[in-house]
Amino acid sequence: MGNPHVLVVPYPAQGHVIPIMELSQSLVKHGIRITFVNTEHNHKRVMNSMAAKEDGTGDQVGLVSIPDGPEFQDNTDRMEQHIEQIYRFMPEKVKELIEQINASDSDKITCVVADNLLGWAFEIAAEKGIKRAAFSAAAATLLVLSSSVPKLIDQGIIDNDGIPTKKQMFQLTPAIPAMNTAHFGWTCVGNEKDQKLLFGNMVRNNISRKLTDWVLCNSSYSLEPAAFDTDPMIRPIGPLLASNRFGDTTGSFWPEDSTCLKWLDQQQSQSVMYVAFGSTARFDQTQFQELAMGLELCNRPFLWVVRPDAYPAGFQDRVGANGLIVSWAPQQKVLEHQSVACFVSHCGWNSTMEGVSNGIPFLCWPYFADQFHNKSYLCDVWKVGLVFNRDERGIITRDEIKAKVEQLLLENSKYKANALNLKEKVMNSIKGGESYCNFMNFVDWVKS
């Protein structure tokens, strides 16, 4: 038998690529060969971003690409095309790649690690007699939700197509925060046809996941004990962060503007609002203007990650050196910086893990799917943040932004203490605790 050789297949979205790349980098440190598969479009973006950093990742992890599919366009609003690419075109190309590698390489693929959303990858690996493991880039609670579908149908919360029978709050277990049926991931995108298709694929993934020997999750037992107790098959191995392996974040689709770190060096300790809403956030012009004016109204230093847009007249002149705007930031390094006071965030799971791991209080601005549930953890369970409230138009106003910033920073000792306590727990989990033990057991299994 040759050396262990793992084929890693991420779901083709930024929030999924980064954490599974962190897992890949961690496996490389233990002498395991990695071939990392991106779609062609994402592969080019990752390569361009890495070229700007020159961090040598490509020398450690083998980065390869598969075609994007017929008539591919870089437009995430075209859900039908996105589904076509992921569930109909990718499987064929990944299967061909495995066959190509195993026909010509002395180190044949011995294990497939794929995103939990790509159940077809486990079916392919099982068919070829290859070890397989699932990886979840989201909270463990979302895996519990997925496996609870039959129960939700029996209880009349959703119908057989996954469509909620009504908008309501419910709990998977008494210890897991309540969820809103309006925020199910498969009901937040596209039209009803797309939603039914996504739901059908999730049900299929539930079956395919049973073909795996491991279900890994980028989380910590200390963060979601009830979820892990509900399904002991889910193994926490997180938080997976570049700082934990003393490296740089890799897998980004956009070059990072590291000049913001020098700007942070010039700010007072715990004074800066870090404002970032991930890679897919979209604001209408009214909300964008309110956010800009809210940041100005706070009269505090802020670092805002945002694509160039139509700022209010004279905005950049008025905020001057008090605010810095960049198109993409080295987020983990920003959150590690002593000048950062709070994180204005969409509450994506990666951002949640990065903020929690650095003891940063949150101001929560969720807008999509599981972000609302992550907000519940941050505000109601861990008590490390506050949520912005919308007005009757659905807008978060400049006055609401100013009020919540002042409340958070006025009561900062309480939120900061909770955040630092949570940081200690999650860092202990990867320094010898449950996450560390799970990861090392996984490494031994891959090598066996």
BARO-48800 format. One record per residue (C-alpha): x, y, z; residue in one letter. Coordinates in Angstrom, 1 decimal, always signed. Example, Ala and Ser with C-alpha at 12.3 -4.5 7.8 and 13.67 -1.06 7.14 Angstrom:
2
<atom <+12.3, -4.5, +7.8>, "A">;
<atom <+13.7, -1.1, +7.1>, "S">;
REM end
This chain:
448
<atom <+0.0, +0.0, +0.0>, "M">;
<atom <+1.2, +3.5, -0.9>, "G">;
<atom <+1.3, +6.6, +1.3>, "N">;
<atom <-2.1, +8.0, +2.5>, "P">;
<atom <-3.5, +10.2, -0.2>, "H">;
<atom <-6.7, +12.2, +0.6>, "V">;
<atom <-8.9, +13.7, -2.1>, "L">;
<atom <-10.6, +16.8, -0.6>, "V">;
<atom <-13.8, +18.0, -2.3>, "V">;
<atom <-15.2, +21.3, -1.0>, "P">;
<atom <-18.6, +22.7, -1.8>, "Y">;
<atom <-17.9, +25.4, -4.3>, "P">;
<atom <-18.5, +28.5, -2.1>, "A">;
<atom <-16.1, +30.7, -0.2>, "Q">;
<atom <-17.5, +29.9, +3.2>, "G">;
<atom <-17.0, +26.2, +2.6>, "H">;
<atom <-13.6, +26.3, +0.9>, "V">;
<atom <-11.6, +28.1, +3.6>, "I">;
<atom <-12.4, +25.7, +6.6>, "P">;
<atom <-11.9, +22.5, +4.6>, "I">;
<atom <-8.6, +24.0, +3.3>, "M">;
<atom <-7.6, +24.5, +7.0>, "E">;
<atom <-8.4, +20.8, +7.6>, "L">;
<atom <-6.2, +19.9, +4.6>, "S">;
<atom <-3.3, +22.1, +5.8>, "Q">;
<atom <-3.6, +20.4, +9.2>, "S">;
<atom <-3.5, +16.9, +7.6>, "L">;
<atom <-0.4, +17.9, +5.6>, "V">;
<atom <+1.4, +18.7, +8.8>, "K">;
<atom <+1.0, +15.0, +9.7>, "H">;
<atom <+2.5, +13.7, +6.5>, "G">;
<atom <-0.7, +13.1, +4.6>, "I">;
<atom <-0.8, +13.9, +0.9>, "R">;
<atom <-3.7, +16.1, -0.1>, "I">;
<atom <-5.2, +16.7, -3.6>, "T">;
<atom <-7.7, +19.6, -3.2>, "F">;
<atom <-10.4, +19.8, -5.9>, "V">;
<atom <-11.9, +23.2, -6.9>, "N">;
<atom <-14.1, +24.0, -9.8>, "T">;
<atom <-12.1, +25.8, -12.5>, "E">;
<atom <-13.5, +29.3, -11.8>, "H">;
<atom <-12.8, +29.0, -8.0>, "N">;
<atom <-9.5, +27.3, -8.6>, "H">;
<atom <-8.3, +30.4, -10.6>, "K">;
<atom <-9.5, +32.7, -7.9>, "R">;
<atom <-7.7, +30.8, -5.2>, "V">;
<atom <-4.5, +30.6, -7.3>, "M">;
<atom <-4.6, +34.4, -7.9>, "N">;
<atom <-5.2, +35.1, -4.2>, "S">;
<atom <-2.3, +32.8, -3.3>, "M">;
<atom <+0.0, +34.4, -5.8>, "A">;
<atom <-0.5, +37.7, -4.2>, "A">;
<atom <+0.5, +36.2, -0.8>, "K">;
<atom <+3.2, +33.9, -2.0>, "E">;
<atom <+2.6, +31.7, +1.1>, "D">;
<atom <+3.7, +28.4, -0.5>, "G">;
<atom <+0.4, +26.6, +0.0>, "T">;
<atom <+0.5, +25.1, -3.5>, "G">;
<atom <+3.8, +23.3, -2.5>, "D">;
<atom <+2.0, +21.6, +0.4>, "Q">;
<atom <-1.5, +20.9, -0.9>, "V">;
<atom <-2.0, +19.7, -4.5>, "G">;
<atom <-4.5, +22.1, -6.0>, "L">;
<atom <-6.4, +20.8, -9.0>, "V">;
<atom <-9.5, +21.8, -10.9>, "S">;
<atom <-12.4, +20.3, -12.7>, "I">;
<atom <-14.5, +22.0, -15.3>, "P">;
<atom <-17.3, +24.3, -14.2>, "D">;
<atom <-19.9, +22.8, -16.5>, "G">;
<atom <-21.7, +23.9, -19.6>, "P">;
<atom <-22.7, +27.5, -19.9>, "E">;
<atom <-21.2, +28.4, -16.5>, "F">;
<atom <-21.6, +32.0, -15.4>, "Q">;
<atom <-20.2, +33.6, -12.3>, "D">;
<atom <-23.7, +34.6, -11.0>, "N">;
<atom <-24.8, +33.1, -7.7>, "T">;
<atom <-28.3, +34.5, -8.3>, "D">;
<atom <-28.8, +31.8, -10.9>, "R">;
<atom <-29.7, +29.1, -8.5>, "M">;
<atom <-30.8, +26.6, -11.2>, "E">;
<atom <-27.4, +26.8, -12.8>, "Q">;
<atom <-25.7, +26.5, -9.4>, "H">;
<atom <-27.7, +23.3, -8.6>, "I">;
<atom <-26.9, +21.9, -12.1>, "E">;
<atom <-23.2, +22.5, -11.6>, "Q">;
<atom <-23.0, +20.9, -8.1>, "I">;
<atom <-25.3, +18.0, -8.3>, "Y">;
<atom <-25.3, +17.0, -12.0>, "R">;
<atom <-21.9, +18.0, -13.4>, "F">;
<atom <-19.4, +17.8, -10.6>, "M">;
<atom <-20.0, +14.1, -9.7>, "P">;
<atom <-19.0, +12.9, -13.2>, "E">;
<atom <-15.8, +15.0, -13.2>, "K">;
<atom <-14.7, +14.0, -9.7>, "V">;
<atom <-15.2, +10.4, -10.5>, "K">;
<atom <-13.1, +10.9, -13.7>, "E">;
<atom <-10.4, +12.6, -11.6>, "L">;
<atom <-10.2, +9.7, -9.1>, "I">;
<atom <-9.9, +7.2, -12.0>, "E">;
<atom <-7.2, +9.3, -13.6>, "Q">;
<atom <-5.1, +9.6, -10.5>, "I">;
<atom <-5.5, +5.9, -9.5>, "N">;
<atom <-4.6, +4.8, -13.0>, "A">;
<atom <-1.3, +6.7, -13.1>, "S">;
<atom <-0.1, +7.6, -9.6>, "D">;
<atom <+1.8, +5.4, -7.2>, "S">;
<atom <+0.0, +7.1, -4.3>, "D">;
<atom <-3.5, +6.2, -5.2>, "K">;
<atom <-6.4, +7.9, -3.5>, "I">;
<atom <-6.9, +6.2, -0.2>, "T">;
<atom <-9.6, +8.5, +1.3>, "C">;
<atom <-12.1, +11.0, +0.2>, "V">;
<atom <-13.0, +13.9, +2.5>, "V">;
<atom <-15.9, +15.9, +1.0>, "A">;
<atom <-18.3, +18.6, +2.2>, "D">;
<atom <-21.3, +17.2, +3.9>, "N">;
<atom <-23.5, +18.8, +1.2>, "L">;
<atom <-21.9, +16.6, -1.5>, "L">;
<atom <-23.3, +13.2, -0.7>, "G">;
<atom <-22.6, +11.9, -4.2>, "W">;
<atom <-18.8, +12.0, -3.3>, "A">;
<atom <-19.4, +9.4, -0.6>, "F">;
<atom <-21.3, +7.3, -3.0>, "E">;
<atom <-18.5, +7.4, -5.6>, "I">;
<atom <-15.9, +6.6, -2.9>, "A">;
<atom <-17.9, +3.7, -1.6>, "A">;
<atom <-18.4, +2.3, -5.1>, "E">;
<atom <-14.6, +2.4, -5.5>, "K">;
<atom <-13.8, +0.9, -2.1>, "G">;
<atom <-12.2, +4.1, -0.8>, "I">;
<atom <-12.4, +5.4, +2.7>, "K">;
<atom <-14.7, +8.4, +3.2>, "R">;
<atom <-15.4, +11.1, +5.7>, "A">;
<atom <-17.9, +14.0, +5.7>, "A">;
<atom <-17.0, +17.5, +6.7>, "F">;
<atom <-19.4, +20.2, +7.9>, "S">;
<atom <-18.4, +23.9, +7.6>, "A">;
<atom <-21.5, +24.9, +9.5>, "A">;
<atom <-22.6, +24.4, +13.1>, "A">;
<atom <-23.3, +20.9, +14.3>, "A">;
<atom <-26.9, +22.0, +15.0>, "T">;
<atom <-27.4, +22.2, +11.2>, "L">;
<atom <-26.5, +18.5, +10.8>, "L">;
<atom <-28.9, +17.7, +13.6>, "V">;
<atom <-31.6, +19.7, +11.7>, "L">;
<atom <-30.9, +17.8, +8.5>, "S">;
<atom <-31.1, +14.4, +10.1>, "S">;
<atom <-34.4, +15.5, +11.9>, "S">;
<atom <-36.3, +15.9, +8.6>, "V">;
<atom <-38.5, +12.8, +9.1>, "P">;
<atom <-39.4, +14.0, +12.6>, "K">;
<atom <-40.2, +17.5, +11.3>, "L">;
<atom <-42.5, +15.9, +8.7>, "I">;
<atom <-44.2, +13.8, +11.3>, "D">;
<atom <-44.8, +16.8, +13.5>, "Q">;
<atom <-46.3, +18.7, +10.6>, "G">;
<atom <-43.6, +21.4, +10.7>, "I">;
<atom <-42.7, +20.8, +7.0>, "I">;
<atom <-44.4, +18.9, +4.2>, "D">;
<atom <-42.9, +16.1, +2.2>, "N">;
<atom <-41.1, +18.6, -0.1>, "D">;
<atom <-39.6, +20.4, +2.8>, "G">;
<atom <-41.9, +23.5, +2.6>, "I">;
<atom <-42.8, +24.8, +6.0>, "P">;
<atom <-46.5, +24.4, +6.8>, "T">;
<atom <-46.4, +27.8, +8.5>, "K">;
<atom <-43.9, +30.3, +9.8>, "K">;
<atom <-43.2, +29.3, +13.4>, "Q">;
<atom <-40.5, +28.8, +16.0>, "M">;
<atom <-39.6, +25.3, +17.2>, "F">;
<atom <-36.9, +23.5, +19.0>, "Q">;
<atom <-35.0, +20.3, +17.9>, "L">;
<atom <-34.3, +19.5, +21.6>, "T">;
<atom <-35.0, +21.5, +24.8>, "P">;
<atom <-31.3, +22.4, +25.0>, "A">;
<atom <-30.8, +23.6, +21.4>, "I">;
<atom <-31.9, +27.2, +20.7>, "P">;
<atom <-35.2, +27.7, +18.9>, "A">;
<atom <-35.3, +27.9, +15.1>, "M">;
<atom <-37.6, +29.8, +12.7>, "N">;
<atom <-39.0, +27.8, +9.8>, "T">;
<atom <-38.5, +30.9, +7.6>, "A">;
<atom <-34.7, +30.5, +8.0>, "H">;
<atom <-34.3, +26.9, +6.8>, "F">;
<atom <-31.4, +26.9, +4.4>, "G">;
<atom <-33.2, +25.2, +1.6>, "W">;
<atom <-36.2, +27.6, +1.7>, "T">;
<atom <-34.1, +30.8, +1.6>, "C">;
<atom <-33.0, +30.5, -2.1>, "V">;
<atom <-34.5, +30.5, -5.5>, "G">;
<atom <-38.1, +29.6, -6.3>, "N">;
<atom <-40.2, +26.8, -5.0>, "E">;
<atom <-38.9, +24.4, -7.6>, "K">;
<atom <-35.3, +25.1, -6.6>, "D">;
<atom <-36.2, +24.8, -2.9>, "Q">;
<atom <-37.7, +21.3, -3.5>, "K">;
<atom <-34.6, +20.3, -5.4>, "L">;
<atom <-32.3, +21.4, -2.7>, "L">;
<atom <-34.4, +19.7, -0.1>, "F">;
<atom <-34.4, +16.5, -2.1>, "G">;
<atom <-30.6, +16.6, -2.3>, "N">;
<atom <-30.4, +17.2, +1.5>, "M">;
<atom <-32.5, +14.1, +2.1>, "V">;
<atom <-30.3, +12.1, -0.3>, "R">;
<atom <-27.2, +13.5, +1.5>, "N">;
<atom <-28.6, +12.2, +4.8>, "N">;
<atom <-28.6, +8.7, +3.3>, "I">;
<atom <-25.2, +9.1, +1.7>, "S">;
<atom <-23.6, +10.4, +4.9>, "R">;
<atom <-24.3, +6.9, +6.4>, "K">;
<atom <-21.7, +5.6, +4.0>, "L">;
<atom <-19.0, +7.5, +5.8>, "T">;
<atom <-16.8, +6.5, +8.8>, "D">;
<atom <-16.4, +10.0, +10.1>, "W">;
<atom <-18.6, +13.1, +10.2>, "V">;
<atom <-16.2, +16.0, +11.1>, "L">;
<atom <-17.5, +19.4, +12.1>, "C">;
<atom <-15.7, +22.8, +12.4>, "N">;
<atom <-17.0, +23.4, +15.9>, "S">;
<atom <-16.2, +22.6, +19.5>, "S">;
<atom <-18.2, +20.6, +22.0>, "Y">;
<atom <-18.0, +23.6, +24.4>, "S">;
<atom <-20.0, +25.6, +21.9>, "L">;
<atom <-22.8, +23.2, +21.1>, "E">;
<atom <-22.9, +20.4, +23.6>, "P">;
<atom <-26.6, +19.6, +23.0>, "A">;
<atom <-26.1, +19.1, +19.3>, "A">;
<atom <-23.1, +16.7, +19.8>, "F">;
<atom <-25.0, +14.8, +22.5>, "D">;
<atom <-28.0, +14.5, +20.2>, "T">;
<atom <-25.9, +12.9, +17.4>, "D">;
<atom <-22.6, +11.4, +18.8>, "P">;
<atom <-21.6, +10.5, +15.2>, "M">;
<atom <-20.7, +14.2, +14.7>, "I">;
<atom <-17.1, +14.8, +15.8>, "R">;
<atom <-16.0, +18.3, +16.6>, "P">;
<atom <-12.5, +19.1, +15.4>, "I">;
<atom <-12.6, +22.9, +15.5>, "G">;
<atom <-12.2, +25.7, +15.4>, "P">;
<atom <-10.1, +25.2, +12.3>, "L">;
<atom <-8.1, +28.4, +12.1>, "L">;
<atom <-4.8, +29.3, +10.4>, "A">;
<atom <-3.5, +30.9, +13.6>, "S">;
<atom <-3.9, +27.5, +15.4>, "N">;
<atom <-1.2, +26.0, +13.1>, "R">;
<atom <+0.8, +29.3, +13.0>, "F">;
<atom <+0.1, +29.9, +9.3>, "G">;
<atom <-1.8, +32.2, +7.0>, "D">;
<atom <-5.4, +31.7, +5.9>, "T">;
<atom <-5.5, +30.1, +2.5>, "T">;
<atom <-8.4, +29.3, +0.1>, "G">;
<atom <-9.6, +32.9, -0.2>, "S">;
<atom <-11.2, +33.8, -3.5>, "F">;
<atom <-10.0, +37.4, -3.3>, "W">;
<atom <-6.6, +39.0, -2.6>, "P">;
<atom <-6.4, +40.3, +1.0>, "E">;
<atom <-5.5, +43.9, +1.7>, "D">;
<atom <-2.9, +43.6, +4.5>, "S">;
<atom <-2.3, +47.3, +4.7>, "T">;
<atom <-5.2, +47.5, +7.1>, "C">;
<atom <-3.0, +45.7, +9.7>, "L">;
<atom <-0.7, +48.7, +9.7>, "K">;
<atom <-3.6, +51.0, +10.1>, "W">;
<atom <-4.8, +48.9, +13.1>, "L">;
<atom <-1.3, +49.3, +14.6>, "D">;
<atom <-2.0, +53.0, +14.8>, "Q">;
<atom <-5.3, +52.7, +16.7>, "Q">;
<atom <-5.8, +52.6, +20.5>, "Q">;
<atom <-6.4, +49.2, +22.2>, "S">;
<atom <-10.0, +47.9, +21.8>, "Q">;
<atom <-11.2, +51.0, +20.0>, "S">;
<atom <-12.0, +49.8, +16.4>, "V">;
<atom <-15.3, +48.5, +15.1>, "M">;
<atom <-14.5, +45.7, +12.5>, "Y">;
<atom <-17.4, +45.6, +10.0>, "V">;
<atom <-17.5, +42.6, +7.6>, "A">;
<atom <-20.5, +40.7, +6.1>, "F">;
<atom <-18.8, +37.8, +4.3>, "G">;
<atom <-18.6, +37.1, +0.6>, "S">;
<atom <-22.3, +37.1, -0.4>, "T">;
<atom <-23.9, +40.0, +1.4>, "A">;
<atom <-26.0, +42.3, -0.7>, "R">;
<atom <-27.5, +45.6, +0.5>, "F">;
<atom <-30.0, +47.7, -1.3>, "D">;
<atom <-29.0, +51.4, -1.6>, "Q">;
<atom <-31.2, +52.6, +1.3>, "T">;
<atom <-29.6, +50.0, +3.7>, "Q">;
<atom <-26.1, +50.7, +2.5>, "F">;
<atom <-26.5, +54.4, +3.1>, "Q">;
<atom <-27.9, +53.8, +6.6>, "E">;
<atom <-25.0, +51.6, +7.4>, "L">;
<atom <-22.5, +54.2, +6.2>, "A">;
<atom <-24.2, +57.0, +8.1>, "M">;
<atom <-24.4, +54.8, +11.2>, "G">;
<atom <-20.7, +54.2, +11.2>, "L">;
<atom <-20.1, +57.9, +10.8>, "E">;
<atom <-22.6, +58.7, +13.6>, "L">;
<atom <-20.7, +56.4, +16.0>, "C">;
<atom <-17.6, +58.7, +15.7>, "N">;
<atom <-15.4, +55.7, +16.5>, "R">;
<atom <-12.6, +54.2, +14.5>, "P">;
<atom <-13.9, +51.5, +12.1>, "F">;
<atom <-12.4, +49.1, +9.5>, "L">;
<atom <-15.1, +48.2, +6.9>, "W">;
<atom <-14.7, +45.4, +4.4>, "V">;
<atom <-16.9, +46.2, +1.5>, "V">;
<atom <-16.8, +46.3, -2.3>, "R">;
<atom <-16.6, +49.8, -3.8>, "P">;
<atom <-20.1, +51.3, -3.8>, "D">;
<atom <-22.0, +54.6, -3.8>, "A">;
<atom <-21.1, +56.1, -0.4>, "Y">;
<atom <-23.2, +59.1, +0.9>, "P">;
<atom <-22.0, +62.4, -0.5>, "A">;
<atom <-18.8, +63.5, +1.3>, "G">;
<atom <-18.7, +60.4, +3.5>, "F">;
<atom <-15.1, +59.4, +3.0>, "Q">;
<atom <-13.9, +63.0, +3.4>, "D">;
<atom <-15.9, +63.4, +6.7>, "R">;
<atom <-14.7, +60.1, +8.3>, "V">;
<atom <-11.2, +60.7, +7.1>, "G">;
<atom <-8.6, +58.8, +9.1>, "A">;
<atom <-11.2, +57.6, +11.5>, "N">;
<atom <-12.3, +54.9, +9.1>, "G">;
<atom <-10.6, +52.6, +6.7>, "L">;
<atom <-12.4, +50.8, +3.9>, "I">;
<atom <-10.9, +47.8, +2.1>, "V">;
<atom <-12.3, +45.3, -0.4>, "S">;
<atom <-11.1, +42.2, +1.4>, "W">;
<atom <-9.2, +41.8, +4.7>, "A">;
<atom <-7.0, +39.1, +6.3>, "P">;
<atom <-9.9, +38.6, +8.8>, "Q">;
<atom <-8.3, +36.2, +11.2>, "Q">;
<atom <-5.3, +38.5, +11.7>, "K">;
<atom <-7.7, +41.5, +12.1>, "V">;
<atom <-9.6, +39.8, +14.8>, "L">;
<atom <-6.4, +38.8, +16.6>, "E">;
<atom <-5.4, +42.5, +16.7>, "H">;
<atom <-5.5, +44.2, +20.1>, "Q">;
<atom <-7.1, +47.4, +18.7>, "S">;
<atom <-10.4, +45.6, +17.7>, "V">;
<atom <-13.2, +46.2, +20.1>, "A">;
<atom <-16.1, +44.5, +18.4>, "C">;
<atom <-17.1, +42.6, +15.3>, "F">;
<atom <-20.2, +43.9, +13.3>, "V">;
<atom <-20.9, +40.6, +11.5>, "S">;
<atom <-23.5, +38.7, +9.4>, "H">;
<atom <-22.8, +35.7, +11.7>, "C">;
<atom <-21.6, +33.3, +9.1>, "G">;
<atom <-20.2, +30.2, +10.9>, "W">;
<atom <-16.6, +30.9, +9.8>, "N">;
<atom <-16.8, +34.5, +11.1>, "S">;
<atom <-18.5, +33.2, +14.3>, "T">;
<atom <-15.6, +30.8, +14.9>, "M">;
<atom <-13.0, +33.4, +14.2>, "E">;
<atom <-14.5, +36.0, +16.5>, "G">;
<atom <-15.2, +33.6, +19.3>, "V">;
<atom <-11.6, +32.2, +19.1>, "S">;
<atom <-10.2, +35.7, +19.6>, "N">;
<atom <-12.5, +36.7, +22.5>, "G">;
<atom <-14.3, +39.4, +20.4>, "I">;
<atom <-17.8, +40.7, +21.3>, "P">;
<atom <-20.3, +40.7, +18.4>, "F">;
<atom <-22.9, +43.1, +16.9>, "L">;
<atom <-25.1, +40.7, +14.9>, "C">;
<atom <-26.6, +41.5, +11.5>, "W">;
<atom <-27.8, +38.1, +10.1>, "P">;
<atom <-29.6, +38.1, +6.8>, "Y">;
<atom <-29.6, +34.6, +5.5>, "F">;
<atom <-30.4, +31.0, +6.6>, "A">;
<atom <-28.3, +29.6, +9.4>, "D">;
<atom <-26.9, +33.1, +10.3>, "Q">;
<atom <-30.0, +33.7, +12.4>, "F">;
<atom <-29.4, +30.5, +14.4>, "H">;
<atom <-25.7, +31.5, +14.9>, "N">;
<atom <-26.9, +34.8, +16.1>, "K">;
<atom <-29.0, +33.0, +18.7>, "S">;
<atom <-25.9, +31.2, +20.0>, "Y">;
<atom <-23.9, +34.5, +20.1>, "L">;
<atom <-26.6, +36.6, +21.8>, "C">;
<atom <-28.8, +34.3, +23.8>, "D">;
<atom <-26.6, +31.3, +24.7>, "V">;
<atom <-23.0, +32.4, +24.8>, "W">;
<atom <-24.1, +36.0, +25.6>, "K">;
<atom <-21.2, +37.6, +23.8>, "V">;
<atom <-23.1, +40.0, +21.6>, "G">;
<atom <-26.2, +42.1, +20.7>, "L">;
<atom <-28.4, +42.0, +17.6>, "V">;
<atom <-29.5, +45.0, +15.5>, "F">;
<atom <-33.3, +45.4, +15.2>, "N">;
<atom <-35.0, +46.4, +12.0>, "R">;
<atom <-37.6, +49.1, +11.7>, "D">;
<atom <-41.1, +48.7, +10.1>, "E">;
<atom <-39.4, +48.9, +6.6>, "R">;
<atom <-37.0, +46.1, +7.4>, "G">;
<atom <-34.1, +48.6, +7.6>, "I">;
<atom <-31.4, +48.8, +10.3>, "I">;
<atom <-31.2, +52.5, +10.8>, "T">;
<atom <-28.2, +54.7, +11.6>, "R">;
<atom <-29.7, +55.5, +15.0>, "D">;
<atom <-30.1, +51.8, +15.8>, "E">;
<atom <-26.5, +51.2, +14.8>, "I">;
<atom <-25.2, +54.0, +17.0>, "K">;
<atom <-27.4, +52.9, +19.9>, "A">;
<atom <-26.3, +49.2, +19.8>, "K">;
<atom <-22.6, +50.1, +19.4>, "V">;
<atom <-22.8, +52.4, +22.4>, "E">;
<atom <-24.7, +49.8, +24.5>, "Q">;
<atom <-22.2, +47.0, +23.6>, "L">;
<atom <-19.1, +49.2, +24.4>, "L">;
<atom <-20.7, +50.8, +27.4>, "L">;
<atom <-21.3, +47.3, +28.9>, "E">;
<atom <-18.2, +46.0, +27.3>, "N">;
<atom <-16.7, +44.5, +30.5>, "S">;
<atom <-19.6, +42.0, +30.6>, "K">;
<atom <-19.6, +41.0, +27.0>, "Y">;
<atom <-15.8, +41.0, +26.8>, "K">;
<atom <-15.5, +38.8, +29.9>, "A">;
<atom <-18.0, +36.3, +28.4>, "N">;
<atom <-16.1, +36.4, +25.1>, "A">;
<atom <-12.7, +35.7, +26.8>, "L">;
<atom <-14.2, +32.9, +28.8>, "N">;
<atom <-15.6, +31.3, +25.6>, "L">;
<atom <-12.2, +31.8, +23.9>, "K">;
<atom <-10.5, +29.9, +26.7>, "E">;
<atom <-12.9, +27.0, +26.3>, "K">;
<atom <-12.6, +26.6, +22.6>, "V">;
<atom <-8.8, +27.1, +22.6>, "M">;
<atom <-8.5, +24.4, +25.2>, "N">;
<atom <-10.5, +22.0, +23.0>, "S">;
<atom <-7.9, +22.3, +20.2>, "I">;
<atom <-4.9, +22.3, +22.5>, "K">;
<atom <-5.4, +18.8, +24.0>, "G">;
<atom <-9.2, +18.7, +24.6>, "G">;
<atom <-11.9, +16.9, +22.6>, "E">;
<atom <-11.3, +18.6, +19.3>, "S">;
<atom <-7.6, +17.8, +19.4>, "Y">;
<atom <-8.3, +14.1, +20.3>, "C">;
<atom <-10.9, +13.7, +17.6>, "N">;
<atom <-8.5, +15.2, +15.0>, "F">;
<atom <-5.6, +13.0, +16.0>, "M">;
<atom <-7.9, +9.9, +16.0>, "N">;
<atom <-8.9, +10.9, +12.5>, "F">;
<atom <-5.3, +11.2, +11.4>, "V">;
<atom <-4.6, +7.7, +12.7>, "D">;
<atom <-7.6, +6.4, +10.8>, "W">;
<atom <-6.5, +8.0, +7.6>, "V">;
<atom <-3.0, +6.5, +8.0>, "K">;
<atom <-4.2, +3.0, +8.9>, "S">;
REM end
